[in-house]
């Protein structure tokens, strides 16, 4: 079974409401400004898989009686995610995402930064319109956590001293915080007594999601991920596969890694060499095991939910995270 077919199965119980989310997103961010309209049109053409709205709508349906506000809340969760994507691409000076030009490549770095700010401010304005202060608190806390996570990463001057504990703190902030917030707010819009369980589920799912994403950088080719394999190494980013591998390397292997990180523009050959070292020293196997542990913890959080098609779909979300491709 492919990742795409798994995702379709996950979305089946909430398909009718999920199909309304994109229109809600673009309703929220409409503006009578030509540049904003052009940027929005480009972003709309890069529509993602709506994974966070999917989780929010599923969480709202745990007890079978979701509130109408779940759909605009799902749109807000996608907007907060889109804001982080636009800002991340700007910070990293990325020119491609999923094979499509980024805003900063198509327009300019300045436009990308300001569009990210615009998307976020419109998401907040929608929460104000809904009069939902609890949703406002949860989503703004997630956004704050995401920003602080990125700042901590930028402040890490010795990349190879980045520890596993540092890595866990980072991915909890940059990925798990928003996934957890989406699940929590979904519960509040339909199954409030399961708020803590859904928050726990989302956070652990988000941790597994990020570990799986970081593994892709060592295992998948550009045609699959929309970015070159080894891009994290090219940008001198240290993720769990490398952290685990560093503990097992010989001095000679460690020297080759040090040389790559000392080179401002490492060659494709140097990157391929370090990827091979990470394979040989068990870094990938260790990271996979950690991702599976997070997925198991997420599955345990579902244990008290009533048996239903929705709970089954949430469980299938774990399989999607572990096997998905871009």
C-alpha positions as CSV (number, residue, x, y, z in Angstrom):
1,X,0.0,0.0,0.0
2,X,1.4,3.4,-1.0
3,X,1.6,6.4,1.3
4,X,-1.0,8.3,-0.8
5,X,-3.5,5.5,-0.5
6,X,-3.0,5.3,3.2
7,X,-3.6,9.0,3.5
8,X,-6.8,8.7,1.5
9,X,-8.0,6.0,3.9
10,X,-7.2,8.2,6.9
11,X,-9.2,11.1,5.4
12,X,-12.2,9.1,4.5
13,X,-14.3,9.7,7.7
14,X,-13.9,13.5,7.3
15,X,-13.7,13.8,3.6
16,X,-16.7,16.1,3.1
17,X,-15.4,18.6,5.7
18,X,-11.8,18.4,4.6
19,X,-12.7,19.3,1.1
20,X,-14.0,22.6,2.4
21,X,-10.7,23.5,4.1
22,X,-8.8,24.9,1.1
23,X,-11.6,27.3,0.2
24,X,-11.6,28.4,3.9
25,X,-7.9,29.0,3.8
26,X,-8.1,31.3,0.7
27,X,-11.2,33.1,2.1
28,X,-9.2,34.0,5.2
29,X,-6.1,35.3,3.3
30,X,-7.9,37.2,0.5
31,X,-6.7,40.8,0.0
32,X,-7.2,43.4,-2.7
33,X,-3.4,43.7,-3.3
34,X,-2.0,42.5,-6.6
35,X,1.2,41.1,-5.1
36,X,-0.6,39.3,-2.3
37,X,-3.0,37.8,-4.9
38,X,-0.1,36.6,-7.0
39,X,1.7,35.1,-4.1
40,X,-1.5,33.4,-2.9
41,X,-2.1,32.0,-6.4
42,X,1.3,30.4,-6.3
43,X,0.9,29.0,-2.9
44,X,-2.5,27.6,-3.8
45,X,-0.9,25.8,-6.7
46,X,1.5,24.2,-4.3
47,X,-1.3,22.7,-2.2
48,X,0.0,20.1,0.3
49,X,-1.6,17.0,1.7
50,X,-3.6,18.9,4.5
51,X,-2.2,16.5,7.1
52,X,-2.7,18.9,10.1
53,X,-6.3,19.8,9.1
54,X,-6.9,16.1,8.6
55,X,-5.8,15.4,12.2
56,X,-7.8,18.3,13.6
57,X,-11.0,17.2,11.9
58,X,-10.5,13.6,13.0
59,X,-9.9,14.7,16.6
60,X,-13.1,16.8,16.5
61,X,-15.0,13.6,15.4
62,X,-13.8,11.2,18.1
63,X,-17.3,11.3,19.7
64,X,-19.2,11.7,16.5
65,X,-20.5,15.3,17.0
66,X,-18.0,17.8,15.7
67,X,-18.8,21.5,15.9
68,X,-19.0,23.7,12.8
69,X,-16.0,25.7,13.9
70,X,-13.8,22.7,13.4
71,X,-13.5,23.5,9.6
72,X,-12.2,27.1,10.0
73,X,-10.0,25.9,12.8
74,X,-8.6,23.3,10.4
75,X,-8.0,26.1,7.9
76,X,-6.1,28.0,10.6
77,X,-3.9,25.0,11.4
78,X,-3.0,24.8,7.7
79,X,-2.2,28.6,7.6
80,X,0.1,28.4,10.6
81,X,1.9,25.5,9.0
82,X,2.1,27.4,5.7
83,X,3.5,30.4,7.5
84,X,6.3,28.2,8.9
85,X,7.0,26.7,5.5
86,X,7.3,30.2,3.9
87,X,9.5,31.5,6.7
88,X,11.7,28.4,6.7
89,X,12.3,28.6,3.0
90,X,13.2,32.2,3.4
91,X,15.6,31.6,6.3
92,X,17.2,28.7,4.4
93,X,17.2,30.6,1.1
94,X,15.6,27.5,-0.5
95,X,14.6,27.8,-4.1
96,X,12.6,24.6,-4.4
97,X,9.9,22.8,-2.3
98,X,8.4,19.6,-3.6
99,X,9.9,20.4,-7.0
100,X,8.2,23.8,-7.2
101,X,9.8,27.3,-6.8
102,X,9.5,28.9,-3.4
103,X,8.1,32.3,-2.9
104,X,11.6,33.8,-2.3
105,X,12.8,32.2,-5.5
106,X,9.8,33.3,-7.6
107,X,9.3,36.8,-6.0
108,X,12.0,37.9,-3.6
109,X,13.3,37.3,-0.1
110,X,11.5,40.4,1.2
111,X,8.2,39.3,-0.3
112,X,8.5,35.8,1.3
113,X,9.2,37.3,4.7
114,X,6.2,39.7,4.5
115,X,3.9,37.0,3.1
116,X,4.7,34.7,5.9
117,X,3.9,37.6,8.3
118,X,0.6,38.2,6.4
119,X,-0.5,34.6,6.5
120,X,0.1,34.4,10.2
121,X,-1.7,37.6,11.0
122,X,-4.7,36.5,9.0
123,X,-4.7,33.2,10.9
124,X,-4.8,35.1,14.2
125,X,-7.5,37.4,12.8
126,X,-9.7,34.4,12.0
127,X,-9.4,33.1,15.5
128,X,-10.4,36.5,16.8
129,X,-13.4,36.4,14.4
130,X,-14.4,33.0,15.8
131,X,-14.1,34.5,19.3
132,X,-12.2,31.4,20.3
133,X,-9.6,32.5,22.9
134,X,-8.6,28.9,23.8
135,X,-7.8,28.2,20.2
136,X,-5.9,31.5,20.0
137,X,-3.9,30.5,23.1
138,X,-3.0,27.0,21.8
139,X,-2.1,28.1,18.3
140,X,0.0,31.1,19.3
141,X,1.8,29.0,21.8
142,X,2.6,26.5,19.1
143,X,3.8,29.3,16.8
144,X,6.0,30.7,19.6
145,X,7.5,27.2,20.2
146,X,8.2,26.8,16.5
147,X,10.0,30.1,16.3
148,X,12.1,29.5,19.5
149,X,13.0,26.1,18.1
150,X,14.4,27.6,14.9
151,X,16.3,30.3,16.9
152,X,17.9,27.7,19.1
153,X,19.0,25.8,16.1
154,X,20.5,29.0,14.5
155,X,22.3,29.7,17.8
156,X,24.0,26.4,17.8
157,X,27.5,27.4,16.6
158,X,29.1,24.0,16.9
159,X,26.8,21.9,14.8
160,X,28.5,18.6,15.6
161,X,28.1,19.1,19.3
162,X,24.3,19.0,18.8
163,X,23.2,16.2,21.2
164,X,20.2,13.8,21.0
165,X,18.6,15.7,23.8
166,X,19.0,19.0,21.8
167,X,17.5,17.2,18.8
168,X,14.4,16.1,20.7
169,X,13.9,19.6,22.1
170,X,14.2,21.0,18.5
171,X,11.7,18.6,16.8
172,X,9.3,18.9,19.7
173,X,9.3,22.7,19.1
174,X,9.4,22.9,15.3
175,X,7.1,20.0,14.4
176,X,5.4,18.3,17.3
177,X,4.1,21.5,18.8
178,X,1.8,22.4,15.9
179,X,0.7,18.8,15.3
180,X,-0.2,18.5,19.0
181,X,-2.0,21.9,18.9
182,X,-4.1,20.7,15.9
183,X,-5.1,17.5,17.6
184,X,-5.9,19.4,20.9
185,X,-8.0,22.0,19.2
186,X,-9.8,19.4,17.2
187,X,-10.8,17.7,20.5
188,X,-12.0,21.0,21.9
189,X,-14.3,21.4,18.9
190,X,-16.1,18.1,19.4
191,X,-14.6,15.8,22.1
192,X,-13.3,18.0,24.9
193,X,-12.9,15.3,27.4
194,X,-10.2,13.7,25.3
195,X,-8.2,17.0,25.0
196,X,-5.1,15.7,26.9
197,X,-5.1,12.4,25.0
198,X,-5.3,14.0,21.7
199,X,-2.6,16.5,22.6
200,X,-0.3,13.6,23.6
201,X,-1.2,11.7,20.5
202,X,-0.4,14.7,18.2
203,X,2.9,15.5,20.0
204,X,4.3,12.0,19.7
205,X,3.0,11.6,16.2
206,X,4.8,14.9,15.3
207,X,8.0,13.6,16.8
208,X,7.7,10.4,14.7
209,X,6.9,12.6,11.7
210,X,10.1,14.6,12.0
211,X,12.3,11.7,12.6
212,X,10.9,10.0,9.4
213,X,11.4,13.3,7.5
214,X,15.0,13.5,8.6
215,X,15.6,9.9,7.5
216,X,14.3,10.7,4.0
217,X,17.3,13.1,3.6
218,X,19.6,10.1,3.9
219,X,17.5,7.6,1.9
220,X,15.5,9.2,-0.9
221,X,16.4,10.8,-4.2
222,X,15.5,14.3,-5.4
223,X,12.7,13.0,-7.6
224,X,10.9,11.7,-4.6
225,X,11.5,14.4,-2.0
226,X,11.6,17.4,-4.2
227,X,15.1,18.3,-2.8
228,X,18.5,16.8,-3.2
229,X,19.3,13.8,-1.0
230,X,21.8,14.9,1.6
231,X,20.5,18.5,1.6
232,X,20.7,18.7,5.4
233,X,24.4,17.8,5.3
234,X,24.9,20.4,2.5
235,X,23.4,23.0,4.9
236,X,25.4,21.6,7.9
237,X,22.3,20.5,9.7
238,X,22.7,17.7,12.2
239,X,19.8,15.4,12.7
240,X,19.3,12.1,14.5
241,X,20.8,9.7,12.0
242,X,24.1,11.6,12.1
243,X,23.9,12.2,15.9
244,X,23.6,8.4,16.4
245,X,26.3,7.6,13.8
246,X,28.8,10.0,15.4
247,X,28.9,7.9,18.5
248,X,30.0,4.8,16.5
249,X,32.5,6.4,14.1
250,X,36.2,5.6,13.8
251,X,38.6,8.6,14.1
252,X,39.1,8.4,10.3
253,X,35.3,8.5,9.6
254,X,34.9,11.3,12.1
255,X,37.6,13.2,10.3
256,X,35.7,13.0,7.0
257,X,32.6,14.3,8.7
258,X,34.6,17.2,10.3
259,X,36.0,18.0,6.8
260,X,32.5,18.2,5.3
261,X,31.3,20.6,8.1
262,X,34.4,22.8,7.7
263,X,33.6,23.2,4.0
264,X,31.3,26.1,3.2
265,X,30.1,24.3,0.0
266,X,30.7,20.6,0.4
267,X,30.9,18.6,-2.8
268,X,28.3,16.0,-3.8
269,X,31.1,13.3,-3.4
270,X,31.8,14.4,0.2
271,X,28.0,14.4,1.0
272,X,27.7,10.9,-0.5
273,X,30.7,9.7,1.5
274,X,29.1,10.9,4.8
275,X,25.8,9.4,3.9
276,X,27.5,6.1,3.4
277,X,29.3,6.4,6.8
278,X,26.0,7.1,8.5
279,X,24.6,3.9,6.9
280,X,27.6,1.9,7.9
281,X,27.7,3.0,11.5
282,X,24.0,2.3,12.2
283,X,22.7,5.8,12.3
284,X,19.7,5.1,10.1
285,X,18.7,2.0,12.1
286,X,18.9,3.9,15.4
287,X,16.8,6.8,14.0
288,X,14.2,4.4,12.7
289,X,13.9,2.7,16.1
290,X,13.4,6.1,17.8
291,X,10.7,7.0,15.3
292,X,9.0,3.7,15.9
293,X,9.1,4.4,19.7
294,X,7.5,7.8,19.2
295,X,4.8,6.1,17.0
296,X,4.1,3.5,19.7
297,X,3.7,6.2,22.3
298,X,1.2,8.0,20.1
299,X,-0.7,4.8,19.6
300,X,-0.9,4.3,23.3
301,X,-2.5,7.7,23.7
302,X,-5.5,6.4,21.6
303,X,-6.2,3.5,23.9
304,X,-9.0,5.3,25.9
305,X,-10.8,6.7,22.9
306,X,-14.1,5.0,21.9
307,X,-13.8,2.4,19.2
308,X,-14.8,3.9,15.9
309,X,-13.8,4.5,12.3
310,X,-12.2,7.8,13.4
311,X,-10.0,6.1,16.0
312,X,-8.9,3.6,13.4
313,X,-8.1,6.5,11.0
314,X,-6.0,8.1,13.7
315,X,-4.1,4.8,14.1
316,X,-3.6,4.7,10.4
317,X,-2.0,8.1,10.6
318,X,0.9,6.5,12.3
319,X,1.4,4.1,9.4
320,X,1.3,7.1,7.0
321,X,4.0,9.0,9.0
322,X,6.3,6.0,8.9
323,X,6.0,5.2,5.2
324,X,5.0,8.5,3.6
325,X,7.0,10.1,0.8
326,X,7.1,13.9,0.5
